[in-house]
Amino acid sequence: MNDADALFHRAIEVMPGGNTRSTLFVNPHPPYAVKGQGASVVDAVGHRSIDCNNNYTALIHGHADPEILSAAMDAAARGTAFGLPTSYEIEMAELLSTRTGLQRWRFCNSGTEAVMMLIRGARAHTGRDLVVRFDGSYHGTYDGVVASDAPGVPDSVAAASIVLPQNDLDELEATMRQYGDRVAVILLDLMPNRAGLQPVTREFAMAARTLSTAYGALLAIDEVITFRLGAGGLHQSYDITPDVVSLGKIIGGGFPVGAIGGRADVLDAFSPLGDGPVAWGGTFSANPVTMAAGLAALHRFPASSVATLNAKGNRLRDRLVDAGLTVNGSGSLLRLIVDDATAMWWRLYEAGVLVGTNGLLALSTAMSDEDIDLIASRVINTIRGRYA
């Protein structure tokens, strides 16, 4: 029995299926990480891989970035958490406001919680209940945004959402004609990972913006994953301004984080200074260590760095496509489309490339041009060999 098998046998005694995080499970059991440095990760048996998973897009600068660690440790040395706000959250809100043009911000601890807060705020602002969202888009594990037939989701919760096909303009228009005066928010991911990183068309995004305004609903863009694709998020490339966005992943510098930002009148639903009807706490929301790490990460990722990393992703995608592979996505996010994702995952891992269990690749600034070339050759050779 190797170290990974021993860890799994310990895990299965104390966690269901030996697992806490469903997205990381791969049969018969996943490897266990013990160290990450820059663009690489080492597991419990000493196997080293180029990390193209980067904790499902969160580690924009790879592992153990010295500047991020320094910022986090400096903040931690001053106190890891307080029953008072700190200046770190103000600075983070100012930075996000400058980048996105969205006026107000509020922080939480995950992308899932950000979407929960977004929907609560949208309902409070509009006085309506219905959420319009799109098939195949993942917005976290909150009951209100998972599949309506998912085990444990009450019928009453499922009934509060209308799920439509992505990019089906006729369905969206018909739905808003019928239910528009009951819709609180249209929740849109412009390039959903679970749907294969297939981007929303510009026409569809513009229609969502126009229809939400026409019917008095809010337009929310979920940028938890896609915020890395632009200095102010992917929505800026569509030339649309959402009423509210949800963020997570890269803005935490490798620590747990979530955020919503939007129009001042919408976010006023959370304001304790006026008549804001929504009280939303969170013991570790806007945690100073997270905020400090996130600020360091974002300051290291200005528009020029976004463009450089996106160019590396596009170069990698072009090489894979030229080799006959099916690859979706844009910029630093790629999605390999294959018949057997589990077989592909293991063969790539054995070849020294860690990807998401669904074939997602998320690049980091820690990757050199040589790393990109190595990823390309290993992926091409592995998939061309049909995982054999």
Contacts in CASP RR format, 6 or more apart in sequence:
PFRMAT RR
TARGET T0000
AUTHOR 0000-0000-0000
METHOD contacts of the structure
MODEL  1
MNDADALFHRAIEVMPGGNTRSTLFVNPHPPYAVKGQGASVVDAVGHRSI
DCNNNYTALIHGHADPEILSAAMDAAARGTAFGLPTSYEIEMAELLSTRT
GLQRWRFCNSGTEAVMMLIRGARAHTGRDLVVRFDGSYHGTYDGVVASDA
PGVPDSVAAASIVLPQNDLDELEATMRQYGDRVAVILLDLMPNRAGLQPV
TREFAMAARTLSTAYGALLAIDEVITFRLGAGGLHQSYDITPDVVSLGKI
IGGGFPVGAIGGRADVLDAFSPLGDGPVAWGGTFSANPVTMAAGLAALHR
FPASSVATLNAKGNRLRDRLVDAGLTVNGSGSLLRLIVDDATAMWWRLYE
AGVLVGTNGLLALSTAMSDEDIDLIASRVINTIRGRYA
1 9 0 8 1.000
2 44 0 8 1.000
2 45 0 8 1.000
3 32 0 8 1.000
3 44 0 8 1.000
3 45 0 8 1.000
4 29 0 8 1.000
4 31 0 8 1.000
4 32 0 8 1.000
4 43 0 8 1.000
4 44 0 8 1.000
4 45 0 8 1.000
5 29 0 8 1.000
7 32 0 8 1.000
7 44 0 8 1.000
8 18 0 8 1.000
8 29 0 8 1.000
8 32 0 8 1.000
11 17 0 8 1.000
11 18 0 8 1.000
11 19 0 8 1.000
11 29 0 8 1.000
12 18 0 8 1.000
18 29 0 8 1.000
19 25 0 8 1.000
23 56 0 8 1.000
23 356 0 8 1.000
23 357 0 8 1.000
24 30 0 8 1.000
24 357 0 8 1.000
25 357 0 8 1.000
26 342 0 8 1.000
26 345 0 8 1.000
26 346 0 8 1.000
26 357 0 8 1.000
27 342 0 8 1.000
31 43 0 8 1.000
31 44 0 8 1.000
31 45 0 8 1.000
31 47 0 8 1.000
31 349 0 8 1.000
32 43 0 8 1.000
32 44 0 8 1.000
33 41 0 8 1.000
33 42 0 8 1.000
33 43 0 8 1.000
33 44 0 8 1.000
34 42 0 8 1.000
34 43 0 8 1.000
34 44 0 8 1.000
34 46 0 8 1.000
35 41 0 8 1.000
35 42 0 8 1.000
35 63 0 8 1.000
36 42 0 8 1.000
36 51 0 8 1.000
36 63 0 8 1.000
36 64 0 8 1.000
37 63 0 8 1.000
37 64 0 8 1.000
38 51 0 8 1.000
38 61 0 8 1.000
38 62 0 8 1.000
38 63 0 8 1.000
38 64 0 8 1.000
38 65 0 8 1.000
38 364 0 8 1.000
38 366 0 8 1.000
39 50 0 8 1.000
39 51 0 8 1.000
39 62 0 8 1.000
39 63 0 8 1.000
39 364 0 8 1.000
39 366 0 8 1.000
39 367 0 8 1.000
39 368 0 8 1.000
39 371 0 8 1.000
40 48 0 8 1.000
40 49 0 8 1.000
40 50 0 8 1.000
40 51 0 8 1.000
40 63 0 8 1.000
41 48 0 8 1.000
41 49 0 8 1.000
41 51 0 8 1.000
41 63 0 8 1.000
41 354 0 8 1.000
42 48 0 8 1.000
42 49 0 8 1.000
43 49 0 8 1.000
47 349 0 8 1.000
47 352 0 8 1.000
48 352 0 8 1.000
49 349 0 8 1.000
49 352 0 8 1.000
49 353 0 8 1.000
49 354 0 8 1.000
50 352 0 8 1.000
50 353 0 8 1.000
50 354 0 8 1.000
50 367 0 8 1.000
50 371 0 8 1.000
50 374 0 8 1.000
50 375 0 8 1.000
50 378 0 8 1.000
51 59 0 8 1.000
51 62 0 8 1.000
51 63 0 8 1.000
51 354 0 8 1.000
51 364 0 8 1.000
52 353 0 8 1.000
52 354 0 8 1.000
52 355 0 8 1.000
52 356 0 8 1.000
52 361 0 8 1.000
52 362 0 8 1.000
52 363 0 8 1.000
52 375 0 8 1.000
53 354 0 8 1.000
53 355 0 8 1.000
53 356 0 8 1.000
53 360 0 8 1.000
53 361 0 8 1.000
53 362 0 8 1.000
54 60 0 8 1.000
54 62 0 8 1.000
54 362 0 8 1.000
54 363 0 8 1.000
54 364 0 8 1.000
55 254 0 8 1.000
56 225 0 8 1.000
56 249 0 8 1.000
56 356 0 8 1.000
56 360 0 8 1.000
56 362 0 8 1.000
57 225 0 8 1.000
57 228 0 8 1.000
57 249 0 8 1.000
57 250 0 8 1.000
57 333 0 8 1.000
57 360 0 8 1.000
57 362 0 8 1.000
58 248 0 8 1.000
58 249 0 8 1.000
58 250 0 8 1.000
58 252 0 8 1.000
58 253 0 8 1.000
58 254 0 8 1.000
59 250 0 8 1.000
59 253 0 8 1.000
59 254 0 8 1.000
59 364 0 8 1.000
60 228 0 8 1.000
60 249 0 8 1.000
60 250 0 8 1.000
60 253 0 8 1.000
60 297 0 8 1.000
60 301 0 8 1.000
60 309 0 8 1.000
60 364 0 8 1.000
60 365 0 8 1.000
61 68 0 8 1.000
61 253 0 8 1.000
61 297 0 8 1.000
61 300 0 8 1.000
61 301 0 8 1.000
61 364 0 8 1.000
61 365 0 8 1.000
61 366 0 8 1.000
62 364 0 8 1.000
62 365 0 8 1.000
62 366 0 8 1.000
63 366 0 8 1.000
65 296 0 8 1.000
65 297 0 8 1.000
65 300 0 8 1.000
65 366 0 8 1.000
67 296 0 8 1.000
67 300 0 8 1.000
68 253 0 8 1.000
68 254 0 8 1.000
68 293 0 8 1.000
68 294 0 8 1.000
68 296 0 8 1.000
68 297 0 8 1.000
68 300 0 8 1.000
70 296 0 8 1.000
71 292 0 8 1.000
71 293 0 8 1.000
71 294 0 8 1.000
71 295 0 8 1.000
71 296 0 8 1.000
72 253 0 8 1.000
72 255 0 8 1.000
72 289 0 8 1.000
72 292 0 8 1.000
72 293 0 8 1.000
72 296 0 8 1.000
74 292 0 8 1.000
75 88 0 8 1.000
75 288 0 8 1.000
75 289 0 8 1.000
75 291 0 8 1.000
75 292 0 8 1.000
75 293 0 8 1.000
76 289 0 8 1.000
78 288 0 8 1.000
79 288 0 8 1.000
80 287 0 8 1.000
80 288 0 8 1.000
80 289 0 8 1.000
81 283 0 8 1.000
81 284 0 8 1.000
81 287 0 8 1.000
81 288 0 8 1.000
81 289 0 8 1.000
82 288 0 8 1.000
85 286 0 8 1.000
86 286 0 8 1.000
86 288 0 8 1.000
86 291 0 8 1.000
88 286 0 8 1.000
88 288 0 8 1.000
88 291 0 8 1.000
88 292 0 8 1.000
88 295 0 8 1.000
89 107 0 8 1.000
89 286 0 8 1.000
89 288 0 8 1.000
89 291 0 8 1.000
91 291 0 8 1.000
91 295 0 8 1.000
92 105 0 8 1.000
92 107 0 8 1.000
92 251 0 8 1.000
92 259 0 8 1.000
92 286 0 8 1.000
92 291 0 8 1.000
92 294 0 8 1.000
92 295 0 8 1.000
93 104 0 8 1.000
93 105 0 8 1.000
93 107 0 8 1.000
95 295 0 8 1.000
95 298 0 8 1.000
95 299 0 8 1.000
96 102 0 8 1.000
96 105 0 8 1.000
96 247 0 8 1.000
96 251 0 8 1.000
96 259 0 8 1.000
96 261 0 8 1.000
97 103 0 8 1.000
97 104 0 8 1.000
97 105 0 8 1.000
99 231 0 8 1.000
99 232 0 8 1.000
99 233 0 8 1.000
99 298 0 8 1.000
100 232 0 8 1.000
100 233 0 8 1.000
100 236 0 8 1.000
100 245 0 8 1.000
100 261 0 8 1.000
102 242 0 8 1.000
102 244 0 8 1.000
102 245 0 8 1.000
102 261 0 8 1.000
102 262 0 8 1.000
102 263 0 8 1.000
103 261 0 8 1.000
103 262 0 8 1.000
103 263 0 8 1.000
103 264 0 8 1.000
103 267 0 8 1.000
104 261 0 8 1.000
104 262 0 8 1.000
104 263 0 8 1.000
104 264 0 8 1.000
104 266 0 8 1.000
104 267 0 8 1.000
104 268 0 8 1.000
105 259 0 8 1.000
105 260 0 8 1.000
105 261 0 8 1.000
105 262 0 8 1.000
105 267 0 8 1.000
106 117 0 8 1.000
106 259 0 8 1.000
106 260 0 8 1.000
106 261 0 8 1.000
106 267 0 8 1.000
106 270 0 8 1.000
106 280 0 8 1.000
107 257 0 8 1.000
107 258 0 8 1.000
107 259 0 8 1.000
107 285 0 8 1.000
107 286 0 8 1.000
107 291 0 8 1.000
108 114 0 8 1.000
108 117 0 8 1.000
108 257 0 8 1.000
108 258 0 8 1.000
108 259 0 8 1.000
108 260 0 8 1.000
108 280 0 8 1.000
108 282 0 8 1.000
108 285 0 8 1.000
109 256 0 8 1.000
109 257 0 8 1.000
109 258 0 8 1.000
109 282 0 8 1.000
109 284 0 8 1.000
109 285 0 8 1.000
109 287 0 8 1.000
110 248 0 8 1.000
110 256 0 8 1.000
110 257 0 8 1.000
110 258 0 8 1.000
111 140 0 8 1.000
111 224 0 8 1.000
111 246 0 8 1.000
111 247 0 8 1.000
111 248 0 8 1.000
111 249 0 8 1.000
111 257 0 8 1.000
111 258 0 8 1.000
112 139 0 8 1.000
112 140 0 8 1.000
112 141 0 8 1.000
112 142 0 8 1.000
113 258 0 8 1.000
114 224 0 8 1.000
114 246 0 8 1.000
114 247 0 8 1.000
114 248 0 8 1.000
114 258 0 8 1.000
114 259 0 8 1.000
114 260 0 8 1.000
115 139 0 8 1.000
115 140 0 8 1.000
115 142 0 8 1.000
115 145 0 8 1.000
115 187 0 8 1.000
115 222 0 8 1.000
115 224 0 8 1.000
115 246 0 8 1.000
116 142 0 8 1.000
117 260 0 8 1.000
117 270 0 8 1.000
117 280 0 8 1.000
118 185 0 8 1.000
118 187 0 8 1.000
118 220 0 8 1.000
118 244 0 8 1.000
118 246 0 8 1.000
118 260 0 8 1.000
119 131 0 8 1.000
119 142 0 8 1.000
119 144 0 8 1.000
119 145 0 8 1.000
119 184 0 8 1.000
119 185 0 8 1.000
119 187 0 8 1.000
120 269 0 8 1.000
120 278 0 8 1.000
120 280 0 8 1.000
121 244 0 8 1.000
121 266 0 8 1.000
121 269 0 8 1.000
121 270 0 8 1.000
121 278 0 8 1.000
122 131 0 8 1.000
122 184 0 8 1.000
122 185 0 8 1.000
122 218 0 8 1.000
122 220 0 8 1.000
122 244 0 8 1.000
122 266 0 8 1.000
123 129 0 8 1.000
123 184 0 8 1.000
123 185 0 8 1.000
124 269 0 8 1.000
124 276 0 8 1.000
124 277 0 8 1.000
124 278 0 8 1.000
125 184 0 8 1.000
125 218 0 8 1.000
125 265 0 8 1.000
125 266 0 8 1.000
125 269 0 8 1.000
126 184 0 8 1.000
126 185 0 8 1.000
126 216 0 8 1.000
126 217 0 8 1.000
126 218 0 8 1.000
127 184 0 8 1.000
128 181 0 8 1.000
128 182 0 8 1.000
128 183 0 8 1.000
128 184 0 8 1.000
128 217 0 8 1.000
129 160 0 8 1.000
129 182 0 8 1.000
129 184 0 8 1.000
130 160 0 8 1.000
130 161 0 8 1.000
130 162 0 8 1.000
130 179 0 8 1.000
130 180 0 8 1.000
130 182 0 8 1.000
130 183 0 8 1.000
130 184 0 8 1.000
131 144 0 8 1.000
131 145 0 8 1.000
131 160 0 8 1.000
131 161 0 8 1.000
131 162 0 8 1.000
131 183 0 8 1.000
131 184 0 8 1.000
131 185 0 8 1.000
131 187 0 8 1.000
132 161 0 8 1.000
132 162 0 8 1.000
132 164 0 8 1.000
132 172 0 8 1.000
132 175 0 8 1.000
132 176 0 8 1.000
132 179 0 8 1.000
132 183 0 8 1.000
132 185 0 8 1.000
132 186 0 8 1.000
132 187 0 8 1.000
132 217 0 8 1.000
133 139 0 8 1.000
133 145 0 8 1.000
133 161 0 8 1.000
133 162 0 8 1.000
133 163 0 8 1.000
133 164 0 8 1.000
133 186 0 8 1.000
133 187 0 8 1.000
133 188 0 8 1.000
134 163 0 8 1.000
134 164 0 8 1.000
134 165 0 8 1.000
134 166 0 8 1.000
134 187 0 8 1.000
134 188 0 8 1.000
134 189 0 8 1.000
134 192 0 8 1.000
134 195 0 8 1.000
135 163 0 8 1.000
135 164 0 8 1.000
135 165 0 8 1.000
135 166 0 8 1.000
135 195 0 8 1.000
136 166 0 8 1.000
136 192 0 8 1.000
136 194 0 8 1.000
136 195 0 8 1.000
137 166 0 8 1.000
137 187 0 8 1.000
137 188 0 8 1.000
137 189 0 8 1.000
137 192 0 8 1.000
137 194 0 8 1.000
137 195 0 8 1.000
137 222 0 8 1.000
138 189 0 8 1.000
138 192 0 8 1.000
138 193 0 8 1.000
138 194 0 8 1.000
139 145 0 8 1.000
139 187 0 8 1.000
139 189 0 8 1.000
139 222 0 8 1.000
139 246 0 8 1.000
140 146 0 8 1.000
143 152 0 8 1.000
143 153 0 8 1.000
143 154 0 8 1.000
143 157 0 8 1.000
144 153 0 8 1.000
144 157 0 8 1.000
144 158 0 8 1.000
144 160 0 8 1.000
144 161 0 8 1.000
145 161 0 8 1.000
145 187 0 8 1.000
146 153 0 8 1.000
147 153 0 8 1.000
148 158 0 8 1.000
148 161 0 8 1.000
148 163 0 8 1.000
149 158 0 8 1.000
162 175 0 8 1.000
162 179 0 8 1.000
162 183 0 8 1.000
164 171 0 8 1.000
164 172 0 8 1.000
164 175 0 8 1.000
165 171 0 8 1.000
166 192 0 8 1.000
166 195 0 8 1.000
166 198 0 8 1.000
166 200 0 8 1.000
166 204 0 8 1.000
167 200 0 8 1.000
167 201 0 8 1.000
167 204 0 8 1.000
169 203 0 8 1.000
169 204 0 8 1.000
169 207 0 8 1.000
172 204 0 8 1.000
172 207 0 8 1.000
172 208 0 8 1.000
172 211 0 8 1.000
173 207 0 8 1.000
173 211 0 8 1.000
176 183 0 8 1.000
176 211 0 8 1.000
176 214 0 8 1.000
176 215 0 8 1.000
176 217 0 8 1.000
180 215 0 8 1.000
180 216 0 8 1.000
180 217 0 8 1.000
181 215 0 8 1.000
183 212 0 8 1.000
183 215 0 8 1.000
183 216 0 8 1.000
183 217 0 8 1.000
184 217 0 8 1.000
184 218 0 8 1.000
185 212 0 8 1.000
185 217 0 8 1.000
185 218 0 8 1.000
185 219 0 8 1.000
185 220 0 8 1.000
185 244 0 8 1.000
186 208 0 8 1.000
186 211 0 8 1.000
186 212 0 8 1.000
186 217 0 8 1.000
186 218 0 8 1.000
186 219 0 8 1.000
186 220 0 8 1.000
187 220 0 8 1.000
187 222 0 8 1.000
188 200 0 8 1.000
188 205 0 8 1.000
188 208 0 8 1.000
188 219 0 8 1.000
188 220 0 8 1.000
188 221 0 8 1.000
188 222 0 8 1.000
189 195 0 8 1.000
189 200 0 8 1.000
189 221 0 8 1.000
189 222 0 8 1.000
189 225 0 8 1.000
189 226 0 8 1.000
190 199 0 8 1.000
190 200 0 8 1.000
190 205 0 8 1.000
190 221 0 8 1.000
190 223 0 8 1.000
190 226 0 8 1.000
190 234 0 8 1.000
190 235 0 8 1.000
190 238 0 8 1.000
191 197 0 8 1.000
191 198 0 8 1.000
191 199 0 8 1.000
191 200 0 8 1.000
191 225 0 8 1.000
191 226 0 8 1.000
191 229 0 8 1.000
191 234 0 8 1.000
191 329 0 8 1.000
191 330 0 8 1.000
191 333 0 8 1.000
192 198 0 8 1.000
193 225 0 8 1.000
193 333 0 8 1.000
193 335 0 8 1.000
193 358 0 8 1.000
193 360 0 8 1.000
194 358 0 8 1.000
196 328 0 8 1.000
196 329 0 8 1.000
196 335 0 8 1.000
196 337 0 8 1.000
196 358 0 8 1.000
197 328 0 8 1.000
197 329 0 8 1.000
197 330 0 8 1.000
197 333 0 8 1.000
197 334 0 8 1.000
197 335 0 8 1.000
197 360 0 8 1.000
198 328 0 8 1.000
198 329 0 8 1.000
199 329 0 8 1.000
199 330 0 8 1.000
200 238 0 8 1.000
202 238 0 8 1.000
205 235 0 8 1.000
205 238 0 8 1.000
205 240 0 8 1.000
206 238 0 8 1.000
206 240 0 8 1.000
208 219 0 8 1.000
209 219 0 8 1.000
209 240 0 8 1.000
209 241 0 8 1.000
209 242 0 8 1.000
211 217 0 8 1.000
212 218 0 8 1.000
212 219 0 8 1.000
212 243 0 8 1.000
213 219 0 8 1.000
218 243 0 8 1.000
218 244 0 8 1.000
218 266 0 8 1.000
219 240 0 8 1.000
219 242 0 8 1.000
219 243 0 8 1.000
219 244 0 8 1.000
220 242 0 8 1.000
220 243 0 8 1.000
220 244 0 8 1.000
220 245 0 8 1.000
220 246 0 8 1.000
221 234 0 8 1.000
221 235 0 8 1.000
221 240 0 8 1.000
221 242 0 8 1.000
221 244 0 8 1.000
221 245 0 8 1.000
221 246 0 8 1.000
222 245 0 8 1.000
222 246 0 8 1.000
223 233 0 8 1.000
223 234 0 8 1.000
223 235 0 8 1.000
223 245 0 8 1.000
223 246 0 8 1.000
223 247 0 8 1.000
224 246 0 8 1.000
224 247 0 8 1.000
224 248 0 8 1.000
224 249 0 8 1.000
224 258 0 8 1.000
225 249 0 8 1.000
225 333 0 8 1.000
226 233 0 8 1.000
226 234 0 8 1.000
226 333 0 8 1.000
227 233 0 8 1.000
227 234 0 8 1.000
227 247 0 8 1.000
227 248 0 8 1.000
227 249 0 8 1.000
227 250 0 8 1.000
227 251 0 8 1.000
228 249 0 8 1.000
228 250 0 8 1.000
228 301 0 8 1.000
228 306 0 8 1.000
228 309 0 8 1.000
228 332 0 8 1.000
228 333 0 8 1.000
228 362 0 8 1.000
229 237 0 8 1.000
229 306 0 8 1.000
229 310 0 8 1.000
229 330 0 8 1.000
229 331 0 8 1.000
229 332 0 8 1.000
229 333 0 8 1.000
230 236 0 8 1.000
230 237 0 8 1.000
230 303 0 8 1.000
230 306 0 8 1.000
230 310 0 8 1.000
231 302 0 8 1.000
231 303 0 8 1.000
231 306 0 8 1.000
234 330 0 8 1.000
235 241 0 8 1.000
235 242 0 8 1.000
235 245 0 8 1.000
242 262 0 8 1.000
243 262 0 8 1.000
243 263 0 8 1.000
243 266 0 8 1.000
244 260 0 8 1.000
244 261 0 8 1.000
244 262 0 8 1.000
244 263 0 8 1.000
244 266 0 8 1.000
244 267 0 8 1.000
245 260 0 8 1.000
245 261 0 8 1.000
245 262 0 8 1.000
246 258 0 8 1.000
246 259 0 8 1.000
246 260 0 8 1.000
246 261 0 8 1.000
247 257 0 8 1.000
247 258 0 8 1.000
247 259 0 8 1.000
247 260 0 8 1.000
247 261 0 8 1.000
248 257 0 8 1.000
248 258 0 8 1.000
248 259 0 8 1.000
249 257 0 8 1.000
250 294 0 8 1.000
250 297 0 8 1.000
250 298 0 8 1.000
250 301 0 8 1.000
251 257 0 8 1.000
251 258 0 8 1.000
251 259 0 8 1.000
251 294 0 8 1.000
251 297 0 8 1.000
251 298 0 8 1.000
252 258 0 8 1.000
252 290 0 8 1.000
252 291 0 8 1.000
252 293 0 8 1.000
252 294 0 8 1.000
252 297 0 8 1.000
253 290 0 8 1.000
253 293 0 8 1.000
253 294 0 8 1.000
253 296 0 8 1.000
253 297 0 8 1.000
254 293 0 8 1.000
254 294 0 8 1.000
254 297 0 8 1.000
255 287 0 8 1.000
255 289 0 8 1.000
255 290 0 8 1.000
255 293 0 8 1.000
255 294 0 8 1.000
256 284 0 8 1.000
256 287 0 8 1.000
256 290 0 8 1.000
257 290 0 8 1.000
257 294 0 8 1.000
260 267 0 8 1.000
261 267 0 8 1.000
268 274 0 8 1.000
268 276 0 8 1.000
269 276 0 8 1.000
269 277 0 8 1.000
269 278 0 8 1.000
270 276 0 8 1.000
270 278 0 8 1.000
270 280 0 8 1.000
272 279 0 8 1.000
284 290 0 8 1.000
300 365 0 8 1.000
301 365 0 8 1.000
305 365 0 8 1.000
308 365 0 8 1.000
309 331 0 8 1.000
309 332 0 8 1.000
309 363 0 8 1.000
309 364 0 8 1.000
309 365 0 8 1.000
310 330 0 8 1.000
310 331 0 8 1.000
310 332 0 8 1.000
311 331 0 8 1.000
312 332 0 8 1.000
312 363 0 8 1.000
312 367 0 8 1.000
312 369 0 8 1.000
312 372 0 8 1.000
313 331 0 8 1.000
313 332 0 8 1.000
313 334 0 8 1.000
313 363 0 8 1.000
313 372 0 8 1.000
314 330 0 8 1.000
314 331 0 8 1.000
315 372 0 8 1.000
316 334 0 8 1.000
316 361 0 8 1.000
316 363 0 8 1.000
316 372 0 8 1.000
316 375 0 8 1.000
316 376 0 8 1.000
317 327 0 8 1.000
317 329 0 8 1.000
317 331 0 8 1.000
317 334 0 8 1.000
319 376 0 8 1.000
319 380 0 8 1.000
320 327 0 8 1.000
320 334 0 8 1.000
320 336 0 8 1.000
320 376 0 8 1.000
320 379 0 8 1.000
320 380 0 8 1.000
321 327 0 8 1.000
323 380 0 8 1.000
323 384 0 8 1.000
325 336 0 8 1.000
325 379 0 8 1.000
325 380 0 8 1.000
325 383 0 8 1.000
326 336 0 8 1.000
326 337 0 8 1.000
326 338 0 8 1.000
327 334 0 8 1.000
327 335 0 8 1.000
327 336 0 8 1.000
327 337 0 8 1.000
328 334 0 8 1.000
328 335 0 8 1.000
328 337 0 8 1.000
329 335 0 8 1.000
332 362 0 8 1.000
332 363 0 8 1.000
333 360 0 8 1.000
333 361 0 8 1.000
333 362 0 8 1.000
333 363 0 8 1.000
334 360 0 8 1.000
334 361 0 8 1.000
334 362 0 8 1.000
334 363 0 8 1.000
335 358 0 8 1.000
335 359 0 8 1.000
335 360 0 8 1.000
335 361 0 8 1.000
336 344 0 8 1.000
336 355 0 8 1.000
336 359 0 8 1.000
336 360 0 8 1.000
336 361 0 8 1.000
336 379 0 8 1.000
336 383 0 8 1.000
338 344 0 8 1.000
338 359 0 8 1.000
338 383 0 8 1.000
340 387 0 8 1.000
341 357 0 8 1.000
341 358 0 8 1.000
341 359 0 8 1.000
342 357 0 8 1.000
343 387 0 8 1.000
344 359 0 8 1.000
344 382 0 8 1.000
344 383 0 8 1.000
344 387 0 8 1.000
345 355 0 8 1.000
345 356 0 8 1.000
345 357 0 8 1.000
345 359 0 8 1.000
346 387 0 8 1.000
347 382 0 8 1.000
347 387 0 8 1.000
347 388 0 8 1.000
348 354 0 8 1.000
348 355 0 8 1.000
348 378 0 8 1.000
348 379 0 8 1.000
348 382 0 8 1.000
349 355 0 8 1.000
351 378 0 8 1.000
351 381 0 8 1.000
351 382 0 8 1.000
352 378 0 8 1.000
353 375 0 8 1.000
353 378 0 8 1.000
353 379 0 8 1.000
353 382 0 8 1.000
355 361 0 8 1.000
361 375 0 8 1.000
363 372 0 8 1.000
367 375 0 8 1.000
END
